[in-house]
Amino acid sequence: MNTAFTHRLRVRYSECDQQGVVFNGHYLFFYDVAITELFRHRIGPWQRLLDRGVDLVVAETRLRYREPARFDDEVDMTSRCRSRTSAPRA
């Protein structure tokens, strides 16, 4: 369960500021795309989860900016599932 999954994205022009650097608000969008692909790779279509009454809830996020991504760069988004827990039901 602790194996990493990497999804590669290419930075589009519309995601960049006037200096050609990715606007910081887009990094969480990149992560959302990568996590969706992680679930698709490990479990199958997202709809399969929804049909079972399961959905993903983001409880916390943390980003570490290592260097700027620029227009037309390829960015590897790596995700890792560390544990599986059940959320309390209302």
Order of alpha helices (4+ residues) and beta strands (2+ residues): beta-alpha-alpha-beta
